[in-house]
Amino acid sequence: MELALAQKWAEQDRRELRQSLKELSEAQRKTEEALKRLTRKLEGISERLGTLAEDILAPGVPYLLEKLGFRVKSMWVNEEVKLADGRCGEFDVAVVAEKNGRELLFLCEVKSKLEEKHFEQLKKQCELYREIGMRRDLPIKPVLAALRIPEHLVNYATKRGVLLVKMGGDYLEALNPEVV
């Protein structure tokens, strides 16, 4: 009798355990689905933030260059360059500007938050542009514009000859104008 009762309880425990595992599995599936939805939403927000940064910063680059004493001769937004081998690059802003009889091609990338990795990306993009872009005859001045720029990156940029631009009191300000 005791053995039969113990077997009955063991079977009941197994059923409860199977039910718990089934419920846990369902909860895990729902959590994974929710995580996927959240990831898609975050990707969308991140993309919109990047677009917002471009919409805010890109139009001001020519005005900033004029403030730095340059005469803007031409400007392209979302300038795309492609090679026959499939390599391509896009710049958020490309500006030809002149100062004291010297023309420069400013190639600007816009980021919401500047990171060290963006410098290498910009360097590669400038090399690609040099290879196939319009106005290859002009010296290139790389520019990184961002809504947020960590302080330690100012010296880093200056050593590499990259002009840093961020939001400031007069719309945009150059953090290291000495590089131009």
N, C-alpha and C positions, 0 to 999 in steps of 0.2 A: 504494500500500500504506500509506504513512504517513497519507494522507488518510483512508482507511478506518479505520485504527486510531484516529486523532484523533476521527472521528465516533462511533466505538464508545465511546470514553471520555467524549465529550460527552454521549451518550445515557445512559450509566451515571450520570454526574454529575447529569443532569436527573432521572432516576428517584430517585436518592438525595435530591436537593433536594425533589422532590415528597413523598417519604416523610417527610422531616424537617418539611416544612410541615404535613403531615397530623398528625404526632405533636405538633407545636407547637400546632396548632389544638385537638386533643383535650386537651392539657394546659391550655390557656387555658379551655376549656369546663369542665373539672373544677375549676379554680381559681375560676371564677365561681360554680359551684354551691356550693363550699365556703364562699365569701365570703357567699353568700345564707344558708346554714345558720348561719354564725357571726353574721351580722347579726340573724337571728331569735332566736338564743340570747341575744345581748346585749340586744335589746329586752325579752325576757322577764325577764332579770336586772334591768334598769333598772326595769321595772314592779314587780317583787317588792321591790326596794330602796325604791321610793316607798311601796308598801303597808306594808313593814316600818317605815319612818319614821312613817307614820300610826299603825300599831298601837302603836308605842312612845310617841310624843309626844301624840297626841290625848287619850287618857284622863287625862293629867296636867294639862291646861289648867285645869279647874275647881279642882283642888287648888292650883295656882300662884296663881290669882286669890284664893282664900281666904287664902293666905299673904301676899298683897299687901293684905289687909284687906277684900276684897269678900265679900259673901254671895251665893252662887250660887243663883239662883231657878229657872232652867231651862237645859237643854242639849240640843242636837241634834247628832248626828254625821252627816256626809255630807248636810248640808242642801242640797236642790236647789230652785232657783227657776226658773220658766219664764214667758216672756211669750207672748202670743198670736201675736206676729210671729216666733216661733221662737227668739228669743234665750234662752239659758239659762245658768245658772251653778250651781256647786256649791261649798259650803264644807266643809272637813274637819270643822270644829267651829264651832258657833254657841252662844254662852253669853250669857244675860241675867243680869247680876249687879248688885248694889246696894251702894253705899258712901255713908255719910253722907246717906241719903235720896235719892240720885241713882242712877238706873238707867242702865246702859250695855249696849249690845249688842256683844259681842266677836265679831268674825268672823275666824276663824283658818284660815290655809292652812298646810299642813305640806309641807315639802320635805326631801329628803335633804341637798342642799347648796344653800344660799341664793346666789342671783345677783341682780345689780342689776335685771335684767329682771322679776323676780318682783314688784317694788314696783309697777310700772305695771300688771301683770296684776291684782294685789290691788286697786288703786285702781279699775279698771274693774269688777271683781267687786262691790266695795262699792257703786258707783254703781248697778249693776244690782239689787243686793239692795235698795237704798233705793227703787228704783222699784217693786218688786213683792213684796218679801219680807215675812215675818211681822214684827210689831213694828216697823213703819216709823216709828213715833212716837219711837223711842229714838235717842239719839246713837250713832253707830257708832264703835267703837275697832278699827281694823285690827290684826291680829296675824299675824306670820310666825314659824313655829316650824320649826327645822331641826336636823338632827344636826350639820351643819358650817356655821358662819357665819364668813366672813372678817371680820377685825377692822375693816377700813375701812368695812364696811357698818353698824356700830353708829351712828356719827355720821350717816350717810346716813339711817338709819331714824328717828333721833331728830328730825332736822330735818323729817321728813315726818309725825311723830306716829304712827309704826308701832311697836308693841311687839314686840321681838324675844325669842324664847324658844329656849333650847337645853338640851341635856343638861348637868347640873351635879352638884355634890356631893350635893344633896338631890333628885335625880331631875330636876326641871326648874328652871331659873333664868331670871329676866328680866334681860336684858342692859342694858336702859334703862327701869327701872320709873318713872322720872320722867315718862314720857309719859302715864301714867294718873293 
